[in-house]
Amino acid sequence: MRDFPATLLTITIWTYWLCVVFMIVRVRRRTRRLAGVVPEQRVERLMWLIWIPLVGCWLALPYLAATQAHGALAVPEFARHDPVFAKIRLAAAVGAVLCLALTIECWLRMGKNWRMAVTPEEEPQLVTDGLYAYVRHPIYALSILLMSCSVVVVPTIPMGIVAAIHILLMIAKARNEERFLLAKLGVRYAAYCERTGGFFPLLRTRHS
């Protein structure tokens, strides 16, 4: 491949989604169905109509940027040859790897409770340790950060469009899940919301 930051990003994103596929297979083997993977809510089904091709683009664009020297999908000349921007792109690629590592830690912490979709018929299990002690949606927050790193590494218009749609979907999905959890868990989830941030830790002011 022609471009190291784009190559590193490609490996990172493909690893991310291979992990997701592995977890889907694990859920299928354990439950003999895909509850929590295939969405049951109408709103989440509509999201999936956008998400599936979006993920395909996210997988393809960094690879194409890493392998093409010219064209609309290649890394622009200024990004490759400007010394300062080259360092920023490398830092973003390393940041993407860190996002993947932290996401894997969250997946492991969730264990058998990992789901991709709301499951109305199941009683949700609230995970509140690790990064979940500070933010309610660390996986979504890390996904947004990973996508932001992708735009820095591959600063093209198609990548920017994919990133904008992805971030909006992450916010919408987080809000939908919170409505569901508040309805299911009530006061317990409301108390958890009080002490945590959605995507970023709460900044608490100490009073003397």
C-alpha positions as CSV (number, residue, x, y, z in Angstrom):
1,M,0.0,0.0,0.0
2,R,1.2,3.5,-0.8
3,D,0.3,5.4,2.3
4,F,1.2,4.2,5.9
5,P,-1.4,6.2,7.9
6,A,-4.2,5.1,5.6
7,T,-2.9,1.5,5.7
8,L,-2.8,1.5,9.5
9,L,-6.3,2.9,9.6
10,T,-7.6,0.3,7.1
11,I,-6.2,-2.5,9.3
12,T,-7.8,-0.9,12.4
13,I,-11.2,-0.5,10.9
14,W,-11.3,-4.0,9.3
15,T,-10.2,-5.4,12.7
16,Y,-13.0,-3.5,14.4
17,W,-15.7,-4.9,12.2
18,L,-14.2,-8.4,12.2
19,C,-14.5,-8.3,16.0
20,V,-18.2,-7.3,15.6
21,V,-18.8,-10.2,13.2
22,F,-17.1,-12.6,15.7
23,M,-19.5,-11.3,18.5
24,I,-22.5,-11.7,16.2
25,V,-21.5,-15.3,15.5
26,R,-21.0,-15.9,19.3
27,V,-24.5,-14.5,20.0
28,R,-26.0,-16.7,17.3
29,R,-24.3,-19.9,18.7
30,R,-25.3,-19.1,22.3
31,T,-28.9,-18.1,21.8
32,R,-29.7,-19.9,18.5
33,R,-31.1,-16.6,17.2
34,L,-30.0,-13.1,16.5
35,A,-32.0,-11.2,19.1
36,G,-30.0,-8.0,20.0
37,V,-28.3,-8.1,16.6
38,V,-31.0,-7.8,14.0
39,P,-33.1,-4.8,15.1
40,E,-36.7,-5.3,16.2
41,Q,-37.7,-1.6,16.6
42,R,-38.9,0.2,13.5
43,V,-36.6,3.1,14.2
44,E,-33.6,0.9,14.4
45,R,-34.5,-0.9,11.3
46,L,-34.6,2.4,9.4
47,M,-31.2,3.2,10.9
48,W,-29.8,-0.1,9.6
49,L,-30.9,0.7,6.0
50,I,-28.4,3.6,6.2
51,W,-25.9,1.9,8.5
52,I,-25.1,-1.2,6.4
53,P,-24.0,0.6,3.2
54,L,-22.3,3.2,5.5
55,V,-20.1,0.6,7.1
56,G,-19.3,-0.8,3.7
57,C,-18.1,2.7,2.7
58,W,-16.1,3.0,5.9
59,L,-14.3,-0.2,5.2
60,A,-13.6,0.7,1.6
61,L,-12.6,4.3,1.6
62,P,-9.4,4.1,3.7
63,Y,-8.3,1.0,1.7
64,L,-8.9,2.9,-1.6
65,A,-7.0,5.9,-0.2
66,A,-4.1,3.7,0.8
67,T,-3.8,2.0,-2.6
68,Q,-4.5,4.8,-5.0
69,A,-2.1,7.5,-5.9
70,H,-4.5,9.8,-7.7
71,G,-8.2,10.3,-8.0
72,A,-11.2,11.6,-5.8
73,L,-10.7,8.7,-3.3
74,A,-7.0,9.0,-3.0
75,V,-5.3,10.9,-0.1
76,P,-5.0,14.5,-1.4
77,E,-1.5,15.8,-2.3
78,F,-1.4,18.4,0.5
79,A,-2.2,15.7,3.1
80,R,0.6,13.5,2.0
81,H,3.3,16.0,1.4
82,D,2.8,18.7,4.0
83,P,5.2,17.7,6.9
84,V,2.9,19.1,9.6
85,F,-0.3,17.4,8.2
86,A,1.6,14.2,7.7
87,K,2.4,14.1,11.4
88,I,-1.2,14.9,12.3
89,R,-2.4,12.1,10.0
90,L,0.0,9.6,11.7
91,A,-1.2,10.7,15.1
92,A,-4.8,10.2,14.1
93,A,-4.0,6.7,12.8
94,V,-2.4,5.8,16.1
95,G,-5.4,7.4,17.8
96,A,-7.6,5.1,15.8
97,V,-5.7,2.0,17.1
98,L,-6.2,3.3,20.7
99,C,-9.9,3.7,20.0
100,L,-10.0,0.1,18.9
101,A,-8.2,-1.1,22.0
102,L,-10.5,0.8,24.3
103,T,-13.6,-0.5,22.4
104,I,-12.4,-4.1,22.8
105,E,-12.0,-3.4,26.5
106,C,-15.7,-2.2,26.6
107,W,-16.8,-5.3,24.6
108,L,-15.0,-7.6,27.0
109,R,-16.6,-5.8,30.0
110,M,-20.1,-6.2,28.5
111,G,-19.4,-9.9,27.9
112,K,-22.7,-11.8,27.3
113,N,-24.6,-8.6,27.6
114,W,-23.2,-7.2,24.3
115,R,-26.0,-6.2,21.9
116,M,-26.2,-4.2,18.7
117,A,-29.9,-3.5,18.9
118,V,-32.6,-2.9,21.5
119,T,-34.3,-6.1,22.7
120,P,-37.7,-5.2,24.1
121,E,-38.5,-8.8,25.3
122,E,-35.3,-9.0,27.4
123,E,-34.5,-7.4,30.8
124,P,-31.4,-5.2,30.1
125,Q,-28.3,-5.7,32.3
126,L,-26.7,-2.4,33.3
127,V,-22.9,-2.3,33.0
128,T,-21.5,0.5,35.2
129,D,-17.8,-0.3,35.7
130,G,-14.7,0.5,33.6
131,L,-15.4,3.4,31.1
132,Y,-19.1,2.9,31.8
133,A,-18.5,4.4,35.3
134,Y,-17.9,7.8,33.5
135,V,-20.0,7.7,30.3
136,R,-23.1,5.9,29.3
137,H,-22.1,5.2,25.7
138,P,-18.3,4.7,25.6
139,I,-18.5,2.4,22.6
140,Y,-20.5,5.0,20.6
141,A,-18.2,7.8,21.8
142,L,-15.1,5.8,20.7
143,S,-16.8,5.0,17.4
144,I,-17.4,8.7,16.8
145,L,-13.7,9.4,17.7
146,L,-12.6,6.6,15.4
147,M,-14.6,8.0,12.6
148,S,-13.1,11.5,13.3
149,C,-9.6,10.0,13.1
150,S,-10.7,8.4,9.8
151,V,-11.5,11.8,8.4
152,V,-8.1,13.2,9.5
153,V,-6.2,10.3,7.9
154,V,-8.4,10.3,4.8
155,P,-9.4,14.0,4.3
156,T,-11.7,13.5,1.3
157,I,-15.2,14.6,0.6
158,P,-16.7,11.0,0.6
159,M,-15.0,10.2,3.9
160,G,-16.4,13.5,5.4
161,I,-19.9,12.6,4.2
162,V,-19.7,9.1,5.7
163,A,-18.4,10.6,9.0
164,A,-21.2,13.2,9.3
165,I,-23.9,10.5,8.7
166,H,-22.3,8.1,11.1
167,I,-22.0,10.6,13.9
168,L,-25.7,11.6,13.5
169,L,-26.7,7.9,13.6
170,M,-24.6,7.3,16.7
171,I,-26.3,10.2,18.5
172,A,-29.8,9.0,17.4
173,K,-29.1,5.5,18.5
174,A,-27.8,6.5,21.9
175,R,-30.9,8.6,22.5
176,N,-33.2,5.7,21.4
177,E,-31.4,3.3,23.8
178,E,-31.7,5.7,26.6
179,R,-35.5,6.1,26.2
180,F,-35.7,2.3,26.2
181,L,-33.5,1.9,29.3
182,L,-35.4,4.6,31.2
183,A,-38.7,2.8,30.4
184,K,-37.3,-0.6,31.5
185,L,-35.1,0.3,34.5
186,G,-36.7,3.5,35.7
187,V,-35.2,5.1,38.7
188,R,-32.0,2.9,38.6
189,Y,-31.1,4.1,35.1
190,A,-32.1,7.7,35.9
191,A,-29.7,7.7,38.8
192,Y,-27.0,6.3,36.5
193,C,-27.6,9.1,34.1
194,E,-27.3,11.7,36.9
195,R,-23.7,10.6,37.7
196,T,-22.4,10.0,34.1
197,G,-22.1,11.8,30.9
198,G,-23.6,10.6,27.6
199,F,-20.4,10.6,25.4
200,F,-18.1,12.6,27.6
201,P,-17.4,12.4,31.4
202,L,-19.2,15.0,33.5
203,L,-17.2,17.9,34.7
204,R,-17.9,18.2,38.4
205,T,-17.2,21.4,40.3
206,R,-16.0,20.9,43.8
207,H,-17.4,23.3,46.4
208,S,-15.5,24.1,49.5
